[in-house]
Amino acid sequence: MIVAFSLSPMSTDPDGSVTDAVAAAVRVVRESGLPCETNAMFTNIEGEWDEVMAVVKRAVDVVTAASPRVGLVLKADIRPGYTGQLTAKVDRIDRALEE
């Protein structure tokens, strides 16, 4: 499965920055060893249900430690029997654009 998720911590910083809290969550994801990527809006992670959800929970936990309130947006592509789809889906689109 692929999960795209975004955490929105409440900021107590005078300029509204949430960089440190978000960086802590991204660190959890990257240290998980699961295939992942981060863009300006979401972090995508691929693996089995239990391992992906455990990483999302740990990411929420580290952000909650720094923020009194956290919003979570999560979208999942559940396709049993398929792996490597984090890049394969994009590769298929790129090939179609080349035709």
N, C-alpha and C positions, 0 to 999 in steps of 0.2 A: 504494500500500500504506500501511497504517497500522501503526506499530510503537509498542507500549507498552513502555517499559523503565524499570528501576529499578536504580540503582547503590548498593551498600552498601559504603562504604569502612570499613576498620578504623580505629578512632579511637585516637589517642594522647593525646587531650585528657582531663584528669582527670575531667570530668563526662560524657564519652562523646559530646560534640557532634561532628557531622559536617557542620554547616551550611556552613562555608566550602568544603569539598570538593564538596558537592552543589550549592552556588550556582555554583561554577566550571563544573560540567557543564551546568547549566541555561543559563548564559550562552552556552556553545557552541551549544546547541540554538537558543536565541532569535536568536543572531547568524547562524545558518545561512540565515535567510530563508524556511525551509520552514514551512508551517502547523504550529502546535504548541500544546500546552496542558500545564500542569503542575498536578497535584493533590497531595494529601497522600501518595500512594503511588507514583505513576508519572508519567512524562513521556510524552506521546503526540506523535508526529511523523508527518507525511504527506508522501509523495513517491515517487519512483521508487526501486527497490531499491538501486542503487549510491549514490545521493545520501543516502538515509536511513541506510544502513549506514556510510557514511563519517562522518556526523555522530555516530552512536553510538560509533564507534571514537575519534573526537576527544574525545568526552565521557569515555570510559573513560581515554584517555591523560592528560587533565588531572587526573582523580581519582587515577590511579596516581602522578602526580608528587607528590601530597600524602599518599598512603597506601601502605604497603608491601603491602597486600593489598586487592583489590576484588572484591565479588560482583556479578554481572550477571544480572538476570532480564529476559527479552525475550519478548514475545508479538507475533506479526505477523498481520495480516488482509491477505491477498494477494488482490486482486481486480482483475486487469488490465482496463484500459479505464475505470476509475472514478476520478474525482478529487472533491475536496470532501467526502469521506465523514467527515472528522473531525467536522464539524457536522451533515451530512445524516443520519447514522445517529441522532443524538440528536433531530433535528427529526422524524423519522418516529415515534419513540417518543412524543414529546410530542403529535403529532397523534392517535395512536392512543389516548392517555389522555384526550384531549378528547372523543372520540366516546362 
